[in-house]
């Protein structure tokens, strides 16, 4: 199979490319001219293809003879001013149309689980729902994965850089001032202040999933008969609250952590205040706020993993593996 990965310089897209580079598939990594491709260039048997979803003329040559498109691209953490949610939808419409014209046999799209009523008010989730609808109406055989919160990203906001260890590409560390400032304020709280940061009470259960496992689902979905024309919610093997995760971090760090809570109402208000002039920042805050109100549970996570042959990683195993790479105290 000839597979084109869109979003290949982000953590999930890169991980998919890394896994596919070890298979018999022919792998193309689609990237913008401004992207850092240094990590991709170190992978064996990967062909880099330059283009832009907002420039349709670059899509036709990129899709020549391609069997499968995998798109993980999104505007949640922007790298340039064009990275907004309106262009996210437009760019994917361009990609879907070009894929249809090229006769692509399967289009795999990374979406997100639903936050119910909040889907209409959170820009990222609104754009995800629109692209899901556009893809389903396109006539291209599709697979839409709807993952829960990523351990690799969400756990870092509890106050530690530990989940980012060993990641060779940009994840939270991108040229986005709000995100950098937000994370800089908490990145060493566990290690230096013995505090664990939560928004609200930290009592909503979530099926946290590792980026590695999300990538596994995408790889296993290629040419998988049961994956065609399906929306597949995916999550980790446990339903954990933030306070459950706190107990794991206490084991990892070997010390008790004090809870430092930011009122959920404050985050919700900040999201509304920032919305008119910084939609990307407002989106992050709105997502954090919604997580205090709606459980991020994937009820049949293990069944989906069994179907696609994915060995789910627990939060404990994820953090213990990360802890082996750094000095904790």
N, C-alpha and C positions, 0 to 999 in steps of 0.2 A: 504494500500500500504506500502511496505517496501522500504524506501528511503535511499540511501547512499549519503551523502554530502562530496565532496572532496574540500578541501580548507576551512574547517569548523572553523579554528582558525583565519582566516582573518575577517575583518569587515563585508563584504557581506555574506560570508559563515556562520558566526556566527549568523547574523540577520535572515537568512533563517532557520537555526536550531532552533532559538528562536521562530520563528513564527510556525514552524512545530511541535514544542513540545507542542503546545496548540491545536493540531488537533488529529484526530484518527489514523494518520499515524504512523507506526513504523519507528523511525528515528535512523540512524547510522551516527556517525561523524567520518570520516576518517582523521587521523592525523599522522604526523611523530613522531618518538620518541623524537625529539628535541623540539617539539612544546609545548607551554604553553597552557594547557588544563583547567586551573583553572576556567575560566568563563564557559566553556562548562559543567563542572562537577556540576555547580549550576543549570543547566536547568533540569526540570523534564522530565522523560521518554526518555532520550537520552542515547544511547549505544555508547561508545567510541571504535573505532576500529583502531589499530595501523598498519601502513604500509607505503609504499613509492612507488610513481609512477615509480620510476627508479628501483624498485625491483619487477619484475612481479610475483614472487612466493608469494608475500604478497597480491596480488590482488584477486586471486581465492577464498581464504577463506572469504575475505571481501565482495565479491559479491554473496555469497551463498544465493539463494532465493530472491535476491534483484529485485524489480520491476522497480525502477526508480533511475538513477544516476544523480546527479546535481554536475557539476564541475565549481567552481569559481576560481580554482587555477591558478596562473600566476607568472611570474618571475619579474614583474615590480619593486617591492621593495624587494630585496633579504634578506633572513635571514641567508644564508650560501652560500659558494662558488659554490655549485652545482646548485644554483638557477640562471640558465642562459636560454636564449631563445631557444637554441638548445635542452636542456634537457626538456624545457617546451613542445616542439613539441613531443619529444621522449616519455616523460612521458604520454602525452595524447594518443599517439598511443598505448602504453601498456594498458592504461585504456580502450580505445575503443575496442581493441582486446579481453581483458578479459571480458568486458561487453557483447560483441557479443557471446562469448563462454558460458557465464552464462545465456543467453536468456533474457537479460534485455529488458523490454518493451518500455522504453523511456529514452533517454539520453538528459538532458538539459545542455547546455553549455553557459557560460557567455563569450561573445566576446566583440566587441566594434563597434561603428559606423565607417564608412569608412572616411579616410582623403584623399580619391582620390589618386592622384599620390604619396602622401607621404606614403601610405601603404607599398610600396616596399622598402622604405628607413628607416622606423622606425621599429626597431627590434620587439617590442611588437605587432604591428599591422601586421607585416609580419608573426609572429608565429600564431596570431589569425586566419588570412586568411587560413594558412596551416591546422590548426586543424579543421576549418570549413569544408574544402574540404575533409579531412580524415573522418570526422564524416558523411558527406553527402554520401560518397562512401561506408560506412561500411555496409549498409543494416539495421542498427538499427534505429527504429523510433526516430527522433531527433527533438529538439526544440533549436534553436540558438537565444539568445537575444543579440541585439547589442545596448547597452546603450550609451547615450551621456555622457558628463563629470559629475562626481558625485559632487553634492554640498558639501558633507561632506569633500571631499579632495581638490577640486579645489578652493573653497572659502577660505580655510586656507592660500593658497599661496598669497592671496591678502594682507596678513599681520595680521593674527589673529589666536589665538587658539580656538576661539569661536566655530567653527564647530566641534571640537573634543570633546567638553564637553559631558560627559555622556556616552562615548563609552567605553565599558568594555574590549575590546580587542585591539591588536595592529592595528594601521592604518598607520599613517605616522611615528609613534614612533617604529621603528624596528632597529635591529643592522646593519644598513647600513650607513656608515660614511658620504657618500656624501649627502644622503637625510637629515640626521640629521643636518649637517652643513648648507645645503641650507635652511632648514626651520628655524633653529636657527637664521639665519640672518634676518628673516622677522617676526617671530612669534608674536612680540609685537609692530609692527609698528603702527597699528591703535590706540591702547590703549595709548602708550607712546610717539609716535612721530607725531600723527595725520596725518599719511600718508597712502595712498592706493596704493599698488604695482601692476603695470601692466607690461606686456611685449608688446612692440610695442605701438600702439595707443589705444588698448582696445576697438576696434570698431567692432569686429566680433561677430555676434549674435550666441548664443548657447542655446540649449534646456536643460539646467541644470536639473538634476534629482537627487532626494535624494536616498541614499542607501536603506532606508526603502521601497521606492517605487519599486526599482529594485528587492528587496527581495519579495515584493508582487507579482510581475509578475511571478517569479519562482515558488512560492507556488501555484498560481492560474493555472499555466500551467500543473501541475501534472494531468495526465489522462484527459486533456482537448482535445476533439476531434479536435478542430480548431487549436491546437498548433502543431500538428504532421507534421513533415517534412517541417518545415517553418523556415525562417530567419525573425526575428521580430525586426526592429529598435524601440527603446523605448527612450522617453525623457520626460522632465517635461512639464508643461502646458503653459510655456512662452518661447519666444525667446528673451533672454536678452544679451546685451553686458556687458563687464566688467564695463563700466561706469554706466549702469543701476543698476548693483549690488552695485556699490559704493553709489548710492543714498539710497538704502535700509540700508546699513551699517551706513550711516550718521543718518538715523532715529533711528536705534538701539542704536548707541552710543551717540546720541544727540549732535553731533558736526560736523563741516565741516571737510572733509578730503582732503588733498592735494594729487594730483596724482604724484607718483614717477614712472617714466617709464624707463625700461631697453630696449635699442634698440633691436629689433627682430634680426637684422643681427648679433649682438654680441652673442646672444643665439645660433643661427644657427652655427656660427663659433666655439663656444665652444663645441658644439655637435660633430662636425667633428674632432676637436683636441683630444677629449677624447675617441673617438670611438675605437682606437687601443688598449687601455689599461684599459678602464672601460666602457664596453658596457652598463651596467645598467644605469650609470650616463648619458652616451650619449643618451640613449633611452629617459630618462626624459626630457632632454634638447631639443631633436628633436621633441618630442610630444608638448612641449611648443611652439616651433617655428612654427610647423604646424598649431597650433591653432590661430596664428596671420595671417595666409594666407587663411585658409579654414573655412567657417562657420560650427559650430557643430550643425546643425539644423536637427531635426527629423520632417518632414512635417506633418505626420499623427499621432503625439503622442497621441492626445486625442482619436482618433478612436481606437488605440491599447489599450489604458487604458479602454475604454468602453467595448471592446470585452472581456478583461480579468477581468473585474470587479475591476479595481484598481482606487482608489481615489487619483489623483495626488496632490502632495504638492507643493505649490508655493514657490519661494525663500523667499518671505516676511514671510510666515507662518513658514518656516523652521528656519529662523534666529530668529524670535520672540520667537519661542519655545525654541531654544538654549539659548537665552538671559535670559530667566526666571531662568536659573540654576546658573548663575554666577553674581558676582558684576562687573559692566562694567567700573566704573570710580573710 
